[in-house]
Amino acid sequence: MVEGQNEMKKLFKEYGVTPFTPLKGLFIQGPIFISFYLAITTMAEKMPSFKCGGAYWFTNLTTPDSLYLFPVLTALTFFITVEASGNMQEGMEGNPAAATMKNVSRVLALLTVPFTMNFPKAIFCYWITSNLFSLSYGLVLKAPRVKKALGIPEIPDQPAATASRPSIDLYSALKQTLQQARTAAEESASVSAAPTKVLNRSTPSSAVNQRIKHLEKQVKGKKKNKKR
């Protein structure tokens, strides 16, 4: 573990990054998104052109989408961005923090529909466009030529068996433990059975000794009778 931590520190120092580097994008995009949200909301309330400046089913950009197509498209594009590009999780497939981050993003994508269904359509026009842009540049950054041009190191693909390796290791360790326990039980059983075998083997010899002693007593008794 210490060697792995030292290697990780060397990589961080070599490429000038930290574990919190991916959060920089959130700190940059967060204020920008909030600024655009407040600006578009104010424009939808005060500018008359927003009431007839849309198209298709969203002609009036100041009202919520009664068909809920915009909330669903927003959640869908965000979900596809998380699953397809995955810039924050690339190279961290075995890291529990990356898996947690991805699961939180999936939950946020599902909660987008109920929490944003009352937003004006103008917000969704900006939001969906932003999601499509994020998806596009995320896919572009995964291209090998773009990575090479930007100096982004290539991360080798992990084999598919890595996900099932912990369960296999756990199964083999459990099997080995059971085998050791069984061997120990057999050894203790053989040790406990050994004294009984010894006693069984010694039983005939003790009976013979008693018989010999009884015969000696009889012989001594006959000798005493003869002397009398």
C-alpha positions as CSV (number, residue, x, y, z in Angstrom):
1,M,0.0,0.0,0.0
2,V,2.9,2.4,0.8
3,E,4.5,1.6,-2.5
4,G,1.3,2.3,-4.3
5,Q,0.8,5.6,-2.5
6,N,4.4,6.7,-3.4
7,E,3.8,5.8,-7.1
8,M,0.6,7.8,-7.1
9,K,2.4,10.8,-5.6
10,K,5.0,10.6,-8.3
11,L,2.4,10.5,-11.0
12,F,0.6,13.5,-9.4
13,K,3.9,15.4,-9.3
14,E,4.9,14.5,-12.8
15,Y,1.6,15.6,-14.4
16,G,0.9,18.5,-12.0
17,V,-2.5,17.3,-10.7
18,T,-4.1,16.4,-7.4
19,P,-7.1,14.3,-6.4
20,F,-9.2,17.5,-6.4
21,T,-8.2,18.6,-9.9
22,P,-11.5,17.2,-11.5
23,L,-13.4,19.5,-9.1
24,K,-12.0,22.6,-10.8
25,G,-14.5,22.1,-13.7
26,L,-17.4,22.1,-11.2
27,F,-16.2,25.3,-9.6
28,I,-15.8,27.0,-13.0
29,Q,-19.0,25.7,-14.5
30,G,-21.2,26.2,-11.4
31,P,-21.1,30.0,-11.3
32,I,-21.4,30.2,-15.1
33,F,-24.5,28.0,-15.0
34,I,-26.1,30.0,-12.2
35,S,-25.4,33.3,-13.9
36,F,-27.0,32.0,-17.2
37,Y,-30.0,30.6,-15.2
38,L,-30.6,34.0,-13.5
39,A,-30.1,35.9,-16.7
40,I,-32.5,33.8,-18.8
41,T,-35.1,33.7,-16.1
42,T,-35.1,37.5,-15.9
43,M,-35.2,37.8,-19.6
44,A,-38.1,35.4,-19.8
45,E,-40.0,37.6,-17.4
46,K,-39.2,41.0,-18.8
47,M,-38.7,40.6,-22.6
48,P,-41.8,40.2,-24.7
49,S,-40.0,38.5,-27.5
50,F,-39.6,35.4,-25.4
51,K,-43.4,34.8,-25.6
52,C,-43.2,34.2,-29.3
53,G,-39.6,33.6,-30.1
54,G,-39.6,29.8,-29.9
55,A,-40.5,27.1,-32.4
56,Y,-42.5,23.9,-32.8
57,W,-44.2,23.1,-29.5
58,F,-42.2,25.6,-27.5
59,T,-43.2,28.9,-29.1
60,N,-43.7,30.6,-25.8
61,L,-40.4,30.3,-23.9
62,T,-41.7,31.8,-20.7
63,T,-44.0,28.9,-19.7
64,P,-43.2,25.4,-18.5
65,D,-43.3,22.5,-21.0
66,S,-46.7,20.9,-20.7
67,L,-45.5,17.9,-22.6
68,Y,-42.5,17.4,-20.3
69,L,-40.3,16.8,-23.3
70,F,-37.7,19.4,-22.3
71,P,-37.2,17.9,-18.7
72,V,-36.9,14.4,-20.2
73,L,-34.4,15.5,-22.9
74,T,-32.4,17.4,-20.3
75,A,-32.2,14.4,-18.0
76,L,-31.4,12.1,-21.0
77,T,-28.6,14.2,-22.4
78,F,-27.1,14.6,-18.9
79,F,-27.3,10.8,-18.3
80,I,-25.7,10.1,-21.7
81,T,-22.9,12.6,-20.9
82,V,-22.2,10.8,-17.6
83,E,-22.2,7.3,-19.2
84,A,-20.5,8.0,-22.5
85,S,-17.8,10.6,-21.8
86,G,-17.0,9.9,-18.1
87,N,-14.0,12.3,-18.1
88,M,-14.0,12.4,-14.3
89,Q,-14.1,8.6,-14.0
90,E,-11.6,7.7,-16.7
91,G,-8.7,5.7,-15.4
92,M,-10.4,5.4,-12.0
93,E,-12.7,2.4,-12.7
94,G,-11.5,0.5,-9.6
95,N,-11.7,3.5,-7.3
96,P,-14.7,3.5,-5.0
97,A,-14.8,7.3,-5.0
98,A,-15.2,7.4,-8.8
99,A,-18.0,4.8,-8.6
100,T,-19.8,6.8,-6.0
101,M,-19.4,10.0,-8.0
102,K,-20.9,8.3,-11.1
103,N,-23.8,6.9,-9.1
104,V,-24.5,10.3,-7.6
105,S,-24.5,11.7,-11.2
106,R,-27.0,9.0,-12.3
107,V,-29.3,9.9,-9.4
108,L,-29.1,13.6,-10.3
109,A,-30.1,12.8,-13.9
110,L,-33.2,10.9,-12.7
111,L,-34.1,13.7,-10.3
112,T,-33.8,16.3,-13.0
113,V,-37.3,15.6,-14.4
114,P,-39.4,16.1,-11.2
115,F,-37.3,19.1,-10.0
116,T,-37.3,21.0,-13.2
117,M,-40.7,20.4,-14.8
118,N,-41.9,23.9,-13.8
119,F,-38.9,25.7,-15.3
120,P,-39.6,28.0,-18.3
121,K,-38.7,26.5,-21.7
122,A,-36.0,29.1,-22.2
123,I,-34.0,27.5,-19.4
124,F,-34.2,24.1,-21.1
125,C,-33.0,25.5,-24.4
126,Y,-29.8,26.7,-22.8
127,W,-29.5,23.6,-20.6
128,I,-29.9,21.0,-23.4
129,T,-27.5,22.9,-25.6
130,S,-24.9,22.9,-22.7
131,N,-25.3,19.2,-22.2
132,L,-24.8,18.5,-25.9
133,F,-21.7,20.6,-25.9
134,S,-20.4,18.8,-22.8
135,L,-21.1,15.4,-24.4
136,S,-19.3,16.5,-27.6
137,Y,-16.1,17.8,-26.1
138,G,-16.1,14.8,-23.7
139,L,-16.1,12.4,-26.7
140,V,-13.6,14.5,-28.6
141,L,-11.2,14.4,-25.6
142,K,-11.4,10.6,-25.6
143,A,-10.0,10.4,-29.2
144,P,-6.4,9.2,-29.3
145,R,-5.2,11.9,-31.7
146,V,-6.7,14.6,-29.5
147,K,-5.1,13.2,-26.4
148,K,-1.7,13.0,-28.2
149,A,-2.0,16.6,-29.4
150,L,-3.0,17.9,-25.9
151,G,-0.4,15.7,-24.1
152,I,-3.0,13.6,-22.3
153,P,-1.5,10.2,-21.3
154,E,-3.1,7.1,-22.6
155,I,-4.8,5.0,-20.0
156,P,-4.8,1.2,-20.8
157,D,-8.1,-0.5,-20.8
158,Q,-8.7,-2.8,-17.8
159,P,-9.7,-6.4,-18.5
160,A,-13.3,-7.3,-18.0
161,A,-12.4,-9.9,-15.4
162,T,-11.1,-7.3,-13.0
163,A,-14.6,-6.6,-11.8
164,S,-15.2,-10.3,-10.8
165,R,-11.7,-10.8,-9.4
166,P,-12.5,-9.7,-5.8
167,S,-15.4,-12.3,-5.6
168,I,-13.1,-15.0,-7.0
169,D,-10.4,-14.1,-4.5
170,L,-12.9,-14.2,-1.7
171,Y,-14.2,-17.6,-2.9
172,S,-10.7,-19.1,-3.1
173,A,-9.8,-17.7,0.3
174,L,-13.0,-19.1,1.9
175,K,-12.3,-22.5,0.2
176,Q,-8.8,-22.6,1.5
177,T,-9.9,-21.7,5.0
178,L,-12.5,-24.5,4.9
179,Q,-9.9,-27.0,3.7
180,Q,-7.6,-26.0,6.5
181,A,-10.4,-26.3,9.1
182,R,-11.3,-29.7,7.8
183,T,-7.6,-30.9,7.9
184,A,-7.3,-29.6,11.5
185,A,-10.5,-31.4,12.5
186,E,-9.3,-34.6,11.0
187,E,-5.9,-34.3,12.7
188,S,-7.5,-33.6,16.1
189,A,-9.9,-36.6,15.6
190,S,-7.0,-38.9,14.8
191,V,-5.1,-37.6,17.8
192,S,-8.1,-38.2,20.1
193,A,-8.6,-41.6,18.7
194,A,-5.0,-42.7,19.3
195,P,-5.3,-43.3,23.1
196,T,-8.3,-45.6,22.6
197,K,-6.3,-47.6,20.1
198,V,-3.4,-47.9,22.5
199,L,-5.7,-49.0,25.2
200,N,-7.3,-51.6,23.0
201,R,-3.9,-52.9,22.0
202,S,-2.8,-53.0,25.6
203,T,-5.8,-54.8,26.8
204,P,-4.7,-58.3,25.6
205,S,-1.2,-57.9,27.2
206,S,-2.7,-56.9,30.6
207,A,-5.0,-59.9,30.5
208,V,-2.1,-62.2,29.8
209,N,-0.1,-60.7,32.7
210,Q,-3.0,-61.2,35.0
211,R,-3.3,-64.8,33.8
212,I,0.4,-65.4,34.4
213,K,0.2,-64.0,37.9
214,H,-2.8,-66.2,38.7
215,L,-0.9,-69.3,37.4
216,E,2.1,-68.3,39.5
217,K,-0.1,-68.0,42.6
218,Q,-1.5,-71.5,41.9
219,V,2.0,-73.0,41.4
220,K,3.2,-71.4,44.7
221,G,0.1,-72.7,46.4
222,K,0.7,-76.3,45.2
223,K,4.4,-76.1,46.3
224,K,3.3,-75.0,49.8
225,N,0.9,-77.9,50.0
226,K,3.6,-80.4,49.0
227,K,5.9,-79.2,51.7
228,R,3.3,-79.6,54.3
